Amino acid sequence: MARAGLDYTTVVERGAQLLDADPAGLSLAALAEQLGVRAPSLYKHVDGLPALQRGIMLRAKQELAEVLGRATMGRSRDDAVRAMARAYRAWAVEHPGQYPLTVRANAPGDEDDARVSGMLVEIIFAVLRGYNLEGDDAVDATRFLRSALHGFVALETGGAFALPRELERSFEKLTDSVVTALATW
């Protein structure tokens, strides 16, 4: 019998926390130890490590989409881009293990992944409509925006920014450049 209170959602949430605490340390054995159960007990809730990783990825994309949606709600153009950029960075820094899972394109044939990945893209497209960017221009601008934000966040979470300059100032300069580029697209 499964431990009281242990279900799929709890297993995935705790797996996500474990992944953030130690990006290389996610395993069923480590998760089981953290949950106070034996590793075989987890198979009642997830079908092995790949299923756990998929669950964490879906949860991470969903959570990031919700964070970006709240950040951009009621905002437009430069204000929306700046709010989205700050929220994106804050979420990624807070979730260094989960963040890399959010930048992958949806897996072919995975409807759940397509749904949550689509949510992220639609938020960006909605922000870009404020600049009258649609169709191919919106796709190009989305790639540009995501590349700029991901590059900064990946370097920051990877510990690559050691120069003696305040990170906030550098991030604001990056965001200023993105806003300028989108306004003149």
N, C-alpha and C positions, 0 to 999 in steps of 0.2 A: 504494500500500500504506500502511496506517495505521502511524503511529509506534508502535514497540514499547512496550507498557505503557499505551497509550491505548485506553480502552474507555468504554462508556456511564457506568459508575460513576465513573471518574476524571474524565470531562468534567463530570458533574453536581457532584461534590465540589468540583472547582476552580471551577466556576461559583458555587457556594454561597459559597466563600471570597472570591471576587471581589465578590460581592454584599454580603457583610458588610463588606469593606474600603471599598467605595464603592457605596452603595445605588442611586445614579443611574448608575453606570458599567458596568452589565452589558450587554455586547454580544458578539456572536460574534467580532468583530474583536479586542476587548480580551482575550477568553478565549483566542483562538488565539495571540495574541502571548504571553500568559502561559505557554501550553503549548508554545510553540516550534514551532507549525505554522501553516499558512496557513488562513484562515477556511473555505475550501471543504472542507478535510479534516474539519472538525467534522461535516459533514453525513453522514459515514459512521457517526456515533454518535448524533446528535440531528437531528430533522427541523426545524431552524430554531430561532429564538429562542423562540417560544411553547412548543415541546417542551422546550427547556432550562429555561424558567421552570416548566413543569409538573413536570419531574423534580426541580427544586430544592424546589418546594412539597411534593411527596410525601415527599421525604427529610426536610425540616424538620418536617413533622407527625409522621412516624414517630419521628424523633430526640426531639422534645419529648415524645411519648407515652412513650417508653422512659425518659426522664429523670424524668418525673412518676411513672411506675410504680415505679421504683426508690426514689424519695423517699417514697412512701406505703406501700410494702411493709411489712407488720407493724405498721402504725400505725392508729389509729382516732380518730375525732372531731376534737377540737381539735388534737391532735398531728399528725394526718394533714393537716389543712387548713394548718397552719403550715408543715409540711415541703413540701407541694405549692406553697404560695405562694412560699417561698424558692427552690425549684428552678425554678419558672416564671420568676420575676424574673431569677435568675442566668442562665438559658438565653437569655432575651430580650436581656439586656444584652450577653451574649457574642456574640449573633448578631443585631445590629440590622438587617441587610438581610433576613435570612430570617424574622425574627419576624413582620412584617406578613403574610406568606404563611400563617401558621398560624391566623390568626383568621378566615379566610374559611370560610363554609359549603362543604360539598363541592359540586362542580360536578354538575349533573343529568346522569345517565347515565354518569358516570365511576366505575366500580366500584373502581378503585384509590384514588381520592380518598375515596369513601364508606368504604372499609375503614380508612384511616389516620385520617380524621376521626372515625369511630366509636370507634377506640381511645382517642382523647383524651376523648371524651364518656363512655365507659364508665369510665375512671379516675375522673373527677369523680363520676359516679353512684355508684361503689363507695364513695368517701369520704363522700358524702352519705347513704348507707344507714346509716352510723354514727349519724346524727341521726334515723333512721327516716323519711327523706324519700324518697318513691317517687312515681311517676306525675307528675301535673301539678306537685306541690310540688317534685319533683326537677328538673323542667324550669325552673321559676321560680327555684329556688335556684341552679341551674347558670348561668342568665343573670345573676343577681345576682353570683355569685362571679367569673365571667369578666369582667363589666363592671368590677368593683372592681379586679381584678388588671390587666386590660388598660389601664384608665384611668391607673393609677399608672405602669405600664411605658411606655406610649406617651408620657406626659409626661416621664418620666425620660430615655428614649432620644432624645426630641426636644429635650432641653436646656432644658425649661421650668421646672425647679426651681432658681431662683437665690436664693431667700430664704435667709438665714443660719441654717439649722436642719439638723441632721444628717439625711440621707435615711433612714438605718437606723431612726432613732427614728420618723420619720413612717411608714415602711413597717410597723413593728411596731404602731403605733396603728391603721393601716388593717386589718392582720391581726386585731388584737384585736376591732375592730368587726365584722368579717366573722364571726369565731367566735361572738361574742355574738348576732349576728343569726341565725345558723344554729341555735344552741342554743335560741332562743326562737321559731323559725319556726312 
